[in-house]
Amino acid sequence: MALQQNRSPQDEQLYRIRHSAAHVMAQAVLELHPEAKIAIGPPIENGFYYDFDLGKDENGKPRTFTPEELELIEKRMRQIIAGKHPFIYREVTAEEARRIFADQPYKLELIEGLEKGGIDEYGNETKEKPVISTYRHDTFEDLCRGPHVEHTGQIPADGFKLMSVAGAYWRGDEKNPMLQRIYGTAWRNKKELNEYLAMLEEAKKRDHRKLGRELEIYIFDEEVGPGLPLWLPNGAIIIEELEKLAIETERRAGYQRVRTPHLTKEDLFLRSGHLPYYAESMYPPMELEGVRYYIKPMNCPFHHKIFASKPRSYRDLPLRLAEYGTCYRYEKSGELFGLMRVRSMQMNDAHIYCSEEQFEQEFMAVVDLYRYYFEIFAIDKYVMRLSTHHPKGLGKKYVDNERLWLKTEEMVRRAMDNGGIPYVEVPDEAAFYGPKIDVQIWSAIGREFTLATNQVDFAVPARFNLVYTNREGKEETPLCIHRAPLSTHERMIGFLIEHFAGAFPVWLAPQQVRVIPITSDHNDYAARLAQELQAAGVRADADLGAERMNAKIRSAQLMKVPYMLVIGDQEATNGTVSLRKRDGSRINDMSFEAFLALVKEKIVTRALTL
C-alpha cells in the first residue's frame, strides 16, 4: 500500500521547529551582514539551511562566513528565541511582495515564479495553486507559506546547533551565482540534539573513506583520475564474495549470466534513446576510422541485443539475463563522494524480459530478492519509493507515451499492493523509459543510503524490435524489468563498510583468521595451522614477524580480523588453539578441529555473528 507522505505529529513538530529556526537564523545573519541577499531556507532531514549572498571580496571571490561568525549568529539566534516573537502569517499580492523584497533579487525571482504559477517559494515545481504569502517575526519577514511554531520561544534554545558552511549555486545551476549555505540541526530538546551529535561522531569513525584506506580496501589516485577507484587485495576479496553471493542467488532464481564489452558504436545508444537523455553524464566519444565509439554508461542495450540474437517464443519467457557489468559515467567533480558517487562502477545488473501476464510475479520476485539480501546484511530499515513521471516532462525528460506511463505505473502499484509491500510515491523521478522502485536503506547507526533500483521499461524493447511469438502465433513486444538489488560494488561496499564499521561478518571479511605464535619457537605450528585453514577454504595467514605477541594481536584488531588463534607451548603440545574473537571473547584450549568446524559453518551460512 502506498504510504501517505503526511507527517506524523512528532515529525510535524520538528518540521515547524526547523522551519522557524531557519527564519531566525536568516534574521541573525542580516543583522550581522545588512548588505547580504537572502535566497531560500527550507527545513530538511535532521535540520535546516539557508542560502546567502554576501557579495564579493577584494579578489572578486564570493565572501564566506568565518567560524567566529557562526558562533555570533548562534548566540544571536538564542537571544531572538528568548524574545518569544510571534510568527505572523499574511497573504499578499505580487506587487506588494515586490515592494517588501525590493532589495532582494533572489526573492524577486521567486515571486515572479509564484505569480506565473506552478512554482513554490523555493523555486520547485508544484501542482498546488500558488499563493504568495509571508511570515513575519520580530524585525524579519520572509516569503513563506509555513508552517511555523506559534512564537520563537517554542524553538528549543538548547536543542539546535549551527553545523557547517558550504557553497551552493543558486537553484543548483553552475551558471548562477555561488551562495553561502549555513547548515543547522534542530531537535525537540537537548537530549535529542546530543544523541544526534553522538551519532555524527560515530558516523565519522565509520566513514567508508577513512576505513577504506585504513583497512586497505580501496584507494583513489590522481594520476588514474577522480572517481576511478583502485581496489586493493582486501577490496577484491569483498567484491569476489559479493559476486559469489549474487551468482548463487541468481542461479537459483533462474537467471542466465552474460558478458558484454565496455564500449560500443554510437549507433547503439542512439537507437536505445540513451544519448539524448544521458549525453552529459557520458564520457566523450572516441573516433576511429570514421566511426564514433562510447564507453558504456549502462548495460541494457547490450542485453537487448542478446535477446534479439535469435527468435524467441512465449516458452522462452521470462528470460532473465544477468551481468556484473562495468559502466562509466562522467559525474560532476563536485558530486564525487568516496565510493558512493564514482565514475567507474561494477553493477549487479540484470534484465528480465517477460509478458504482461508474467510482470507482477517477476517484479515481486525482484522485491523479494531485495528483502533476502537485507536479511543477510542485517538491514532492518528500508523504504521502497515508487518514482513516477510528470506529464510536463513527456518528450523531454520522459518517453512521450502518456497511456503506457499510466498503465505501467498502475501495474507497479498493483504488484506492490498485492504483495503487501509498503512504499511511498514520488512524482517526477522515474527513469526516462518507465516507472521504477528506488530503495532507500539505513545503516546500523541510522544513516540513509540510496541502494538500488527496480525499473520497468515499456519503451526501449520496441526500439530494438524485440519480439516473441505468443501462444496464438502472433508477435508481441516484451516488457523489460531492469534490476540491481546489490547496487554497484562501489556503493554497496561503501555502505557495508559504514554499516559494519569495517567489522565484516566472517564470510565477507578479507582475512578471516590470523594465527599468532607467542614466540618464534611456535612459528612452525602456526604456519601449519594457517596452511590447513587455507586448504579448507578459509582466508587465513600466520603472523611470523619479529614483533611481540601483544603487538601482533593489536595489529589483527586494527584490521578487524574476526578470529585470532594464539599459539604457545601448551597449544603446540596438545594440538589445540587459544581463540580470541574480534569482540573480545575468548575460548582457551579449543581443539583445532572444533575451531575449523566453527569457522566453516559461519562462512557457509553467511552468519552475522561470530
RODO-2510 file (C-alpha; in nm, 4 decimals, decimal comma):
residues 610
     n   res          X          Y          Z
     1     m     0,0000     0,0000     0,0000
     2     a     0,1266     0,3470    -0,0825
     3     l     0,2218     0,5348     0,2306
     4     q     0,0853     0,8824     0,2771
     5     q     0,3544     1,1458     0,2786
     6     n     0,1768     1,3420     0,5505
     7     r     0,3963     1,3982     0,8533
     8     s     0,3226     1,2410     1,1900
     9     p     0,2504     1,4818     1,4796
    10     q     0,6079     1,4409     1,6042
    11     d     0,7514     1,4960     1,2563
    12     e     0,5211     1,7958     1,2122
    13     q     0,6515     1,9485     1,5354
    14     l     1,0131     1,9015     1,4238
    15     y     0,9323     2,0428     1,0808
    16     r     0,7889     2,3585     1,2378
    17     i     1,0841     2,3939     1,4761
    18     r     1,3382     2,3565     1,1943
    19     h     1,1487     2,5837     0,9564
    20     s     1,1230     2,8509     1,2247
    21     a     1,4910     2,8142     1,3168
    22     a     1,5836     2,8829     0,9531
    23     h     1,3964     3,2153     0,9675
    24     v     1,5577     3,3076     1,2985
    25     m     1,8996     3,2309     1,1515
    26     a     1,8280     3,4500     0,8485
    27     q     1,7374     3,7383     1,0798
    28     a     2,0606     3,6942     1,2755
    29     v     2,2676     3,6872     0,9551
    30     l     2,1056     4,0044     0,8187
    31     e     2,1782     4,1822     1,1443
    32     l     2,5432     4,0788     1,1136
    33     h     2,5584     4,1442     0,7358
    34     p     2,2883     4,4035     0,6493
    35     e     2,4077     4,4074     0,2870
    36     a     2,3531     4,0319     0,2412
    37     k     2,0977     3,8970    -0,0042
    38     i     1,8822     3,6078     0,1132
    39     a     1,7728     3,3160    -0,1050
    40     i     1,5875     3,0151     0,0403
    41     g     1,5854     2,8475     0,3818
    42     p     1,3940     2,5189     0,3978
    43     p     1,3745     2,2607     0,6726
    44     i     1,5474     1,9373     0,5749
    45     e     1,6020     1,5959     0,7284
    46     n     1,7761     1,6439     1,0646
    47     g     1,7762     2,0234     1,0410
    48     f     1,7599     2,3240     0,8139
    49     y     1,9686     2,5521     0,5975
    50     y     1,9563     2,8996     0,4490
    51     d     2,1414     3,0358     0,1445
    52     f     2,3003     3,3812     0,1498
    53     d     2,4835     3,6016    -0,0977
    54     l     2,7448     3,8024     0,0941
    55     g     2,8819     3,9689    -0,2181
    56     k     3,2432     3,9519    -0,3417
    57     d     3,5702     4,0104    -0,1618
    58     e     3,8555     4,2299    -0,2908
    59     n     3,9684     3,9427    -0,5168
    60     g     3,6284     3,9042    -0,6751
    61     k     3,5519     3,5769    -0,4951
    62     p     3,2290     3,5120    -0,3003
    63     r     3,2590     3,6166     0,0629
    64     t     3,2227     3,3351     0,3139
    65     f     3,1248     3,3026     0,6780
    66     t     3,4020     3,2540     0,9337
    67     p     3,3758     3,0088     1,2261
    68     e     3,3672     3,3081     1,4601
    69     e     3,0667     3,4475     1,2731
    70     l     2,8795     3,1187     1,3118
    71     e     2,9264     3,1473     1,6874
    72     l     2,7923     3,5041     1,6807
    73     i     2,4941     3,4000     1,4668
    74     e     2,4111     3,1119     1,7011
    75     k     2,4357     3,3416     2,0061
    76     r     2,2064     3,5997     1,8443
    77     m     1,9577     3,3263     1,7493
    78     r     1,9200     3,2319     2,1159
    79     q     1,8526     3,5956     2,2021
    80     i     1,5809     3,6138     1,9343
    81     i     1,4315     3,2859     2,0583
    82     a     1,4182     3,4246     2,4117
    83     g     1,2088     3,7179     2,2832
    84     k     0,9143     3,4845     2,2112
    85     h     0,8291     3,6802     1,8975
    86     p     0,5082     3,5529     1,7311
    87     f     0,5180     3,4238     1,3721
    88     i     0,2569     3,6252     1,1825
    89     y     0,1178     3,4976     0,8525
    90     r    -0,0331     3,7087     0,5776
    91     e    -0,1187     3,6711     0,2105
    92     v    -0,0003     3,9447    -0,0236
    93     t    -0,0272     4,0364    -0,3895
    94     a     0,2678     4,0010    -0,6211
    95     e     0,3089     4,3791    -0,6306
    96     e     0,3076     4,4033    -0,2514
    97     a     0,5586     4,1215    -0,2296
    98     r     0,7880     4,3050    -0,4721
    99     r     0,7744     4,6152    -0,2528
   100     i     0,8594     4,4129     0,0603
   101     f     1,1555     4,2434    -0,1090
   102     a     1,2585     4,5256    -0,3401
   103     d     1,6268     4,4908    -0,2457
   104     q     1,6284     4,1089    -0,2512
   105     p     1,6843     3,9871    -0,6112
   106     y     1,6543     3,6159    -0,5314
   107     k     1,3177     3,6699    -0,3651
   108     l     1,2027     3,8776    -0,6632
   109     e     1,2853     3,5880    -0,8935
   110     l     1,0825     3,3519    -0,6749
   111     i     0,7907     3,5963    -0,6658
   112     e     0,7875     3,6003    -1,0451
   113     g     0,7632     3,2197    -1,0467
   114     l     0,4818     3,2254    -0,7914
   115     e     0,2954     3,4819    -0,9961
   116     k     0,3169     3,2696    -1,3116
   117     g     0,2123     2,9566    -1,1206
   118     g     0,3474     2,6043    -1,0912
   119     i     0,6422     2,7159    -0,8729
   120     d     0,6588     2,7306    -0,4932
   121     e     0,8506     2,9745    -0,2729
   122     y     1,1627     2,7566    -0,3002
   123     g     1,1591     2,7575    -0,6797
   124     n     1,0360     2,3964    -0,7040
   125     e     0,7591     2,2796    -0,9359
   126     t     0,4241     2,2283    -0,7632
   127     k     0,0748     2,1271    -0,8666
   128     e    -0,0786     2,3370    -0,5913
   129     k    -0,2403     2,6705    -0,6660
   130     p     0,0245     2,9331    -0,5953
   131     v    -0,0386     3,1646    -0,3020
   132     i     0,2029     3,4468    -0,2275
   133     s     0,2392     3,4783     0,1471
   134     t     0,4881     3,5879     0,4091
   135     y     0,5703     3,5155     0,7707
   136     r     0,6998     3,7895     0,9968
   137     h     0,8609     3,7635     1,3381
   138     d     1,0362     4,0467     1,5218
   139     t     1,2074     4,2571     1,2503
   140     f     1,2321     3,9812     0,9887
   141     e     0,9828     3,8988     0,7144
   142     d     1,0250     3,6165     0,4655
   143     l     0,8468     3,4852     0,1589
   144     c     0,6924     3,1695     0,3017
   145     r     0,3774     2,9577     0,3316
   146     g     0,4822     2,7956     0,6603
   147     p     0,4067     2,6213     0,8803
   148     h     0,5891     2,7584     1,1833
   149     v     0,5733     2,7384     1,5604
   150     e     0,3495     2,9963     1,7274
   151     h     0,6387     3,2063     1,8540
   152     t     1,0188     3,1891     1,8621
   153     g     1,0140     3,0749     2,2248
   154     q     0,8873     2,7355     2,1059
   155     i     1,2217     2,6713     1,9358
   156     p     1,4303     2,4856     2,1993
   157     a     1,7239     2,7167     2,2682
   158     d     1,9384     2,4221     2,3754
   159     g     1,8098     2,1907     2,1002
   160     f     1,9757     2,3438     1,7940
   161     k     2,3276     2,3963     1,6640
   162     l     2,4810     2,5507     1,3521
   163     m     2,6895     2,2821     1,1872
   164     s     2,8740     2,3994     0,8773
   165     v     2,9001     2,6314     0,5787
   166     a     2,9084     2,5142     0,2174
   167     g     2,8937     2,6704    -0,1244
   168     a     2,5740     2,6203    -0,3247
   169     y     2,4788     2,7522    -0,6661
   170     w     2,1514     2,9423    -0,6799
   171     r     1,8844     2,6912    -0,7834
   172     g     2,1550     2,4290    -0,8307
   173     d     2,2750     2,5742    -1,1607
   174     e     2,6508     2,6226    -1,2098
   175     k     2,5763     2,9209    -1,4335
   176     n     2,4159     3,1024    -1,1404
   177     p     2,5909     3,2832    -0,8531
   178     m     2,7618     3,0832    -0,5803
   179     l     2,5820     3,1326    -0,2473
   180     q     2,6891     3,0535     0,1075
   181     r     2,4744     2,7877     0,2744
   182     i     2,4669     2,7584     0,6523
   183     y     2,3507     2,4184     0,7748
   184     g     2,1974     2,3757     1,1178
   185     t     2,0371     2,0932     1,3098
   186     a     1,7388     2,1290     1,5424
   187     w     1,5592     1,8900     1,7756
   188     r     1,2860     1,8901     2,0364
   189     n     1,5273     1,9083     2,3298
   190     k     1,8923     1,8970     2,4328
   191     k     1,8845     1,5195     2,4810
   192     e     1,7784     1,4589     2,1189
   193     l     2,0403     1,7056     1,9957
   194     n     2,3149     1,5304     2,1920
   195     e     2,2028     1,1911     2,0624
   196     y     2,2201     1,3215     1,7065
   197     l     2,5641     1,4756     1,7594
   198     a     2,6848     1,1469     1,9106
   199     m     2,5541     0,9648     1,6032
   200     l     2,7502     1,2045     1,3820
   201     e     3,0672     1,1312     1,5795
   202     e     3,0071     0,7597     1,5349
   203     a     2,9469     0,8189     1,1637
   204     k     3,2872     0,9881     1,1389
   205     k     3,4502     0,6790     1,2859
   206     r     3,2618     0,4623     1,0360
   207     d     3,3257     0,6873     0,7334
   208     h     3,3971     0,4492     0,4465
   209     r     3,6554     0,6897     0,3040
   210     k     3,8576     0,6704     0,6263
   211     l     3,8102     0,2990     0,6931
   212     g     3,8536     0,2096     0,3267
   213     r     4,2149     0,3253     0,3404
   214     e     4,2883     0,2032     0,6959
   215     l     4,1574    -0,1454     0,6147
   216     e     4,3358    -0,1430     0,2790
   217     i     4,0174    -0,1917     0,0753
   218     y     4,0493     0,0745    -0,1960
   219     i     4,2310     0,3945    -0,2891
   220     f     4,1996     0,6785    -0,5376
   221     d     4,4988     0,8147    -0,7272
   222     e     4,5168     1,1493    -0,9067
   223     e     4,7159     1,0049    -1,1964
   224     v     4,4411     0,7483    -1,2508
   225     g     4,1667     1,0089    -1,2190
   226     p     3,8950     1,1205    -0,9746
   227     g     3,6056     0,8843    -0,9205
   228     l     3,8017     0,5836    -1,0519
   229     p     3,8705     0,3548    -0,7524
   230     l     4,1624     0,1149    -0,7374
   231     w     4,0594    -0,1983    -0,5461
   232     l     4,3339    -0,3337    -0,3210
   233     p     4,3580    -0,7091    -0,2458
   234     n     4,1215    -0,6815     0,0514
   235     g     3,8677    -0,4955    -0,1607
   236     a     3,8983    -0,7515    -0,4388
   237     i     3,8119    -1,0275    -0,1906
   238     i     3,4964    -0,8441    -0,0799
   239     i     3,3971    -0,7985    -0,4446
   240     e     3,4502    -1,1681    -0,5140
   241     e     3,2344    -1,2648    -0,2162
   242     l     2,9526    -1,0337    -0,3250
   243     e     2,9671    -1,1725    -0,6775
   244     k     2,9617    -1,5254    -0,5400
   245     l     2,6509    -1,4386    -0,3375
   246     a     2,4820    -1,2874    -0,6441
   247     i     2,5738    -1,5768    -0,8743
   248     e     2,4456    -1,8387    -0,6292
   249     t     2,1228    -1,6484    -0,5622
   250     e     2,0519    -1,5624    -0,9233
   251     r     2,1243    -1,9161    -1,0430
   252     r     1,8597    -2,0473    -0,8021
   253     a     1,6192    -1,7809    -0,9348
   254     g     1,6656    -1,8858    -1,2966
   255     y     1,8988    -1,6128    -1,4214
   256     q     2,1468    -1,6727    -1,7024
   257     r     2,4786    -1,4887    -1,6923
   258     v     2,6156    -1,2963    -1,9900
   259     r     2,9143    -1,0682    -2,0570
   260     t     2,9268    -0,7593    -2,2742
   261     p     3,2032    -0,5207    -2,3917
   262     h     3,2972    -0,1934    -2,2250
   263     l     3,2432     0,0181    -2,5373
   264     t     3,0203     0,0272    -2,8410
   265     k     2,9416     0,2217    -3,1534
   266     e     2,7405     0,5381    -3,1111
   267     d     2,4558     0,3824    -3,3114
   268     l     2,3606     0,1546    -3,0227
   269     f     2,2912     0,4427    -2,7822
   270     l     2,1147     0,6432    -3,0497
   271     r     1,8825     0,3511    -3,1098
   272     s     1,8205     0,2933    -2,7403
   273     g     1,7475     0,6629    -2,6909
   274     h     2,0035     0,6973    -2,4133
   275     l     2,2201     0,9561    -2,5860
   276     p     1,9683     1,2434    -2,5823
   277     y     1,8954     1,1808    -2,2128
   278     y     2,2386     1,0799    -2,0823
   279     a     2,4899     1,2556    -2,3079
   280     e     2,6002     1,4947    -2,0312
   281     s     2,6716     1,2000    -1,7993
   282     m     2,8700     1,0049    -2,0582
   283     y     3,2378     1,0233    -2,1392
   284     p     3,3022     1,1943    -2,4752
   285     p     3,3139     0,9696    -2,7812
   286     m     3,6293     0,8478    -2,9488
   287     e     3,6522     0,8275    -3,3262
   288     l     3,8413     0,5600    -3,5202
   289     e     3,8232     0,5040    -3,8960
   290     g     3,5275     0,7380    -3,9171
   291     v     3,3246     0,5510    -3,6519
   292     r     3,2320     0,7055    -3,3138
   293     y     3,2522     0,4837    -3,0052
   294     y     3,1323     0,5405    -2,6472
   295     i     3,2331     0,3604    -2,3312
   296     k     2,9116     0,2313    -2,1820
   297     p     2,7223     0,4081    -1,9028
   298     m     2,4764     0,1169    -1,8775
   299     n     2,4416    -0,2471    -1,9823
   300     c     2,0816    -0,2670    -2,1018
   301     p     2,1278    -0,2044    -2,4791
   302     f     2,3767    -0,4933    -2,4931
   303     h     2,1322    -0,7262    -2,3192
   304     h     1,8622    -0,6214    -2,5656
   305     k     2,0952    -0,7279    -2,8448
   306     i     2,1428    -1,0665    -2,6787
   307     f     1,7647    -1,1104    -2,6530
   308     a     1,7361    -1,0270    -3,0239
   309     s     2,0131    -1,2679    -3,1258
   310     k     1,7651    -1,5450    -3,2046
   311     p     1,3873    -1,5962    -3,2369
   312     r     1,2017    -1,6122    -2,9053
   313     s     0,8657    -1,7605    -2,8125
   314     y     0,6442    -1,7426    -2,5075
   315     r     0,8115    -2,0639    -2,3921
   316     d     1,1401    -1,8701    -2,3522
   317     l     0,9843    -1,6143    -2,1185
   318     p     1,0602    -1,4932    -1,8686
   319     l     1,4200    -1,4595    -1,9878
   320     r     1,6495    -1,3296    -1,7140
   321     l     1,9922    -1,2065    -1,8273
   322     a     2,2415    -1,1086    -1,5537
   323     e     2,5852    -0,9460    -1,5589
   324     y     2,8227    -0,7708    -1,3229
   325     g     2,8974    -0,5187    -1,5971
   326     t     3,1438    -0,2325    -1,5531
   327     c     2,9958     0,1034    -1,6545
   328     y     3,1382     0,4541    -1,6729
   329     r     2,9551     0,7798    -1,6059
   330     y     3,1062     1,1252    -1,6048
   331     e     2,9705     1,2508    -1,2739
   332     k     3,0455     1,6155    -1,1996
   333     s     3,3613     1,6655    -0,9964
   334     g     3,1748     1,8374    -0,7141
   335     e     2,9369     1,5423    -0,6817
   336     l     3,2023     1,2714    -0,6439
   337     f     3,1984     1,1240    -0,2933
   338     g     3,4148     0,8293    -0,1959
   339     l     3,2614     0,5066    -0,3218
   340     m     2,9093     0,6488    -0,3109
   341     r     2,9434     0,8604    -0,6255
   342     v     3,2082     0,7428    -0,8687
   343     r     3,2794     0,7401    -1,2416
   344     s     3,3611     0,3700    -1,2755
   345     m     3,1136     0,1194    -1,1323
   346     q     3,0524    -0,2538    -1,1413
   347     m     2,6780    -0,3051    -1,1423
   348     n     2,4764    -0,6021    -1,0159
   349     d     2,2703    -0,5714    -1,3317
   350     a     2,0038    -0,7906    -1,4856
   351     h     1,7211    -0,7535    -1,7346
   352     i     1,4081    -0,9641    -1,7203
   353     y     1,2067    -0,9957    -2,0420
   354     c     0,8507    -1,1032    -1,9727
   355     s     0,4904    -1,0807    -2,0881
   356     e     0,2361    -0,8546    -1,9192
   357     e     0,0819    -1,1617    -1,7551
   358     q     0,4176    -1,2520    -1,6033
   359     f     0,5044    -0,8991    -1,4963
   360     e     0,3627    -0,8944    -1,1435
   361     q     0,5216    -1,2241    -1,0431
   362     e     0,8611    -1,1233    -1,1868
   363     f     0,8501    -0,7755    -1,0363
   364     m     0,7657    -0,9092    -0,6918
   365     a     1,0352    -1,1764    -0,7195
   366     v     1,2859    -0,8924    -0,7538
   367     v     1,1408    -0,7180    -0,4477
   368     d     1,1709    -1,0468    -0,2563
   369     l     1,5336    -1,0653    -0,3695
   370     y     1,5949    -0,7261    -0,2078
   371     r     1,4454    -0,8468     0,1173
   372     y     1,6522    -1,1660     0,1096
   373     y     1,9706    -0,9582     0,0812
   374     f     1,8508    -0,7255     0,3566
   375     e     1,8344    -1,0247     0,5946
   376     i     2,1869    -1,1332     0,5023
   377     f     2,3280    -0,7867     0,5733
   378     a     2,1098    -0,7077     0,8774
   379     i     1,9391    -0,4151     0,7076
   380     d     1,6378    -0,3591     0,9288
   381     k     1,5127    -0,0264     0,7983
   382     y     1,4315     0,0421     0,4355
   383     v     1,1780     0,2240     0,2192
   384     m     1,0589     0,1427    -0,1312
   385     r     0,9961     0,4590    -0,3377
   386     l     0,7724     0,4382    -0,6443
   387     s     0,9081     0,7019    -0,8821
   388     t     0,6573     0,8133    -1,1449
   389     h     0,6621     1,0527    -1,4416
   390     h     0,5371     1,4097    -1,4752
   391     p     0,3192     1,4968    -1,7763
   392     k     0,5181     1,8158    -1,8374
   393     g     0,8312     1,6071    -1,8957
   394     l     0,6885     1,3954    -2,1780
   395     g     0,9077     1,4152    -2,4870
   396     k     1,1865     1,5820    -2,2893
   397     k     1,2697     1,4009    -1,9689
   398     y     1,0434     1,1034    -2,0406
   399     v     0,9328     0,8898    -2,3350
   400     d     0,6266     1,0556    -2,4888
   401     n     0,3546     0,7972    -2,4291
   402     e     0,1133     0,9022    -2,1570
   403     r    -0,1025     0,5892    -2,1994
   404     l     0,1820     0,3487    -2,1311
   405     w     0,3099     0,5617    -1,8446
   406     l    -0,0240     0,5449    -1,6669
   407     k    -0,0636     0,1751    -1,7463
   408     t     0,2778     0,0641    -1,6206
   409     e     0,2644     0,2862    -1,3127
   410     e    -0,0653     0,1221    -1,2208
   411     m     0,0885    -0,2220    -1,2829
   412     v     0,3661    -0,1447    -1,0359
   413     r     0,1191    -0,0103    -0,7772
   414     r    -0,0958    -0,3202    -0,8113
   415     a     0,2041    -0,5521    -0,7733
   416     m     0,3260    -0,3721    -0,4612
   417     d    -0,0235    -0,3546    -0,3098
   418     n    -0,0963    -0,7216    -0,3798
   419     g     0,2385    -0,8138    -0,2275
   420     g     0,1691    -0,6063     0,0834
   421     i     0,4885    -0,4050     0,0321
   422     p     0,4812    -0,0569     0,1947
   423     y     0,6018     0,2157    -0,0386
   424     v     0,5924     0,5903    -0,0877
   425     e     0,5123     0,7519    -0,4192
   426     v     0,7445     1,0212    -0,5546
   427     p     0,6435     1,2096    -0,8722
   428     d     0,8800     1,3199    -1,1475
   429     e     1,1701     1,0873    -1,0603
   430     a     1,1072     0,7960    -1,2981
   431     a     1,3573     0,6584    -1,5482
   432     f     1,3123     0,8045    -1,8974
   433     y     1,1590     0,4767    -2,0210
   434     g     0,9275     0,3844    -1,7326
   435     p     0,8398     0,3894    -1,3615
   436     k     1,0766     0,2461    -1,1034
   437     i     1,1118     0,1435    -0,7422
   438     d     1,4095     0,3069    -0,5726
   439     v     1,5289     0,1504    -0,2496
   440     q     1,6413     0,3640     0,0441
   441     i     1,8177     0,1815     0,3272
   442     w     1,9510     0,2865     0,6663
   443     s     2,2772     0,1699     0,8210
   444     a     2,3211     0,0415     1,1757
   445     i     2,3641     0,3974     1,3041
   446     g     2,0730     0,5441     1,1084
   447     r     2,2498     0,6902     0,8058
   448     e     2,0372     0,6830     0,4918
   449     f     2,1679     0,5437     0,1619
   450     t     2,0148     0,5091    -0,1832
   451     l     2,0927     0,1476    -0,2643
   452     a     1,9464     0,0272    -0,5908
   453     t     1,6538     0,0253    -0,8290
   454     n     1,3865    -0,1934    -0,9883
   455     q     1,2729    -0,0349    -1,3145
   456     v     1,0007    -0,1053    -1,5702
   457     d     1,0875    -0,0415    -1,9349
   458     f     0,7932    -0,0216    -2,1749
   459     a     0,9722     0,1836    -2,4416
   460     v     1,3200     0,0627    -2,5322
   461     p     1,2371    -0,3025    -2,6247
   462     a     1,0240    -0,1736    -2,9117
   463     r     1,3117     0,0436    -3,0353
   464     f     1,5192    -0,2731    -3,0718
   465     n     1,2314    -0,4594    -3,2362
   466     l     1,2360    -0,7132    -2,9545
   467     v     0,9540    -0,9591    -3,0053
   468     y     0,8453    -1,3052    -2,9046
   469     t     0,5810    -1,5315    -3,0553
   470     n     0,2808    -1,5674    -2,8244
   471     r     0,0541    -1,8714    -2,7838
   472     e    -0,1560    -1,7614    -3,0813
   473     g     0,1493    -1,7439    -3,3050
   474     k     0,1499    -1,3623    -3,3116
   475     e     0,4445    -1,1361    -3,2333
   476     e     0,4407    -0,9290    -2,9148
   477     t     0,6924    -0,6897    -2,7590
   478     p     0,8026    -0,7980    -2,4114
   479     l     0,8228    -0,5763    -2,1086
   480     c     1,1689    -0,5370    -1,9614
   481     i     1,2483    -0,5115    -1,5900
   482     h     1,5849    -0,3529    -1,5072
   483     r     1,7077    -0,4512    -1,1599
   484     a     2,0209    -0,4203    -0,9457
   485     p     1,9434    -0,5421    -0,5922
   486     l     2,3074    -0,5384    -0,4818
   487     s     2,3582    -0,1964    -0,6393
   488     t     2,7143    -0,1434    -0,7609
   489     h     3,0179    -0,2886    -0,5888
   490     e     3,1262     0,0656    -0,5126
   491     r     2,8087     0,1831    -0,3421
   492     m     2,7345    -0,1491    -0,1742
   493     i     3,0822    -0,1828    -0,0263
   494     g     3,0801     0,1812     0,0824
   495     f     2,7536     0,1136     0,2653
   496     l     2,8756    -0,2137     0,4172
   497     i     3,1955    -0,0526     0,5479
   498     e     2,9887     0,2024     0,7394
   499     h     2,7107    -0,0407     0,8337
   500     f     2,9534    -0,2880     0,9945
   501     a     3,2148    -0,0232     1,0900
   502     g     3,4632    -0,2330     0,8939
   503     a     3,3999    -0,5357     1,1189
   504     f     3,2549    -0,7528     0,8412
   505     p     3,0810    -1,0854     0,9025
   506     v     3,3218    -1,3777     0,8805
   507     w     3,2175    -1,4793     0,5281
   508     l     3,2823    -1,1281     0,3952
   509     a     3,5951    -1,0405     0,5956
   510     p     3,9035    -1,0140     0,3715
   511     q     4,1057    -1,2066     0,6299
   512     q     3,9035    -1,4463     0,8407
   513     v     4,1697    -1,5934     1,0706
   514     r     4,5124    -1,4791     1,1846
   515     v     4,7358    -1,7301     1,3628
   516     i     4,9638    -1,5613     1,6195
   517     p     5,2584    -1,7514     1,7711
   518     i     5,3644    -1,6358     2,1177
   519     t     5,7340    -1,6740     2,0278
   520     s     5,9320    -1,7797     1,7234
   521     d     5,9509    -2,1295     1,8746
   522     h     5,5854    -2,1725     1,7794
   523     n     5,6175    -2,0499     1,4200
   524     d     5,6173    -2,3965     1,2636
   525     y     5,2915    -2,4975     1,4336
   526     a     5,1339    -2,1607     1,3495
   527     a     5,2348    -2,1908     0,9829
   528     r     5,0967    -2,5462     0,9655
   529     l     4,7601    -2,4368     1,1101
   530     a     4,7394    -2,1494     0,8605
   531     q     4,8062    -2,3910     0,5739
   532     e     4,5361    -2,6311     0,6938
   533     l     4,2888    -2,3450     0,7193
   534     q     4,3741    -2,2275     0,3688
   535     a     4,3341    -2,5810     0,2342
   536     a     3,9869    -2,5880     0,3898
   537     g     3,8903    -2,2679     0,2048
   538     v     3,9427    -2,0284     0,4957
   539     r     4,1241    -1,6986     0,4358
   540     a     4,3999    -1,7285     0,6974
   541     d     4,7649    -1,6498     0,7483
   542     a     5,0224    -1,6748     1,0235
   543     d     5,1927    -1,3640     1,1601
   544     l     5,5532    -1,4842     1,1808
   545     g     5,7081    -1,1386     1,2196
   546     a     5,9530    -1,0346     1,4890
   547     e     5,7017    -0,8231     1,6872
   548     r     5,5841    -0,9292     2,0312
   549     m     5,2589    -1,1225     2,0653
   550     n     5,0613    -0,8238     2,2019
   551     a     5,1674    -0,6100     1,9064
   552     k     5,0514    -0,8839     1,6673
   553     i     4,7162    -0,9062     1,8448
   554     r     4,6809    -0,5290     1,8256
   555     s     4,7600    -0,5360     1,4537
   556     a     4,4913    -0,8006     1,3933
   557     q     4,2397    -0,5989     1,5949
   558     l     4,3123    -0,2849     1,3949
   559     m     4,2441    -0,4801     1,0735
   560     k     3,9251    -0,6140     1,2366
   561     v     4,0147    -0,9790     1,1757
   562     p     3,7243    -1,1905     1,3142
   563     y     3,9326    -1,4697     1,4688
   564     m     4,2822    -1,4758     1,6208
   565     l     4,4426    -1,8062     1,7170
   566     v     4,7144    -1,7568     1,9794
   567     i     4,9659    -2,0417     1,9817
   568     g     5,2070    -2,1264     2,2668
   569     d     5,3738    -2,4315     2,4217
   570     q     5,0518    -2,5804     2,5544
   571     e     4,8655    -2,5413     2,2243
   572     a     5,1560    -2,6808     2,0210
   573     t     5,1863    -2,9825     2,2552
   574     n     4,8136    -3,0594     2,2707
   575     g     4,7219    -2,9718     1,9126
   576     t     4,4810    -2,7035     2,0349
   577     v     4,4331    -2,3293     1,9883
   578     s     4,3542    -2,0342     2,2117
   579     l     4,0779    -1,8456     2,0299
   580     r     4,0372    -1,4701     2,0631
   581     k     3,7370    -1,3270     1,8834
   582     r     3,7199    -0,9768     1,7457
   583     d     3,4509    -0,8876     2,0000
   584     g     3,6931    -0,9626     2,2883
   585     s     3,5550    -1,3005     2,3921
   586     r     3,7933    -1,5966     2,4290
   587     i     3,7869    -1,9746     2,4237
   588     n     4,1006    -2,1410     2,5611
   589     d     4,2244    -2,4935     2,4914
   590     m     3,9916    -2,5410     2,1927
   591     s     4,0624    -2,8276     1,9575
   592     f     4,1705    -2,7164     1,6138
   593     e     3,9053    -2,9419     1,4572
   594     a     3,6321    -2,7716     1,6618
   595     f     3,7539    -2,4290     1,5549
   596     l     3,7722    -2,5318     1,1902
   597     a     3,4135    -2,6580     1,2068
   598     l     3,3067    -2,3304     1,3683
   599     v     3,4619    -2,1022     1,1092
   600     k     3,3433    -2,3148     0,8145
   601     e     2,9868    -2,3104     0,9494
   602     k     2,9961    -1,9293     0,9824
   603     i     3,1229    -1,8963     0,6251
   604     v     2,8838    -2,1427     0,4616
   605     t     2,5746    -1,9979     0,6330
   606     r     2,6919    -1,6374     0,5861
   607     a     2,6244    -1,5850     0,9554
   608     l     2,6185    -1,2367     1,1053
   609     t     2,7524    -1,3457     1,4447
   610     l     3,0966    -1,4652     1,5469
***
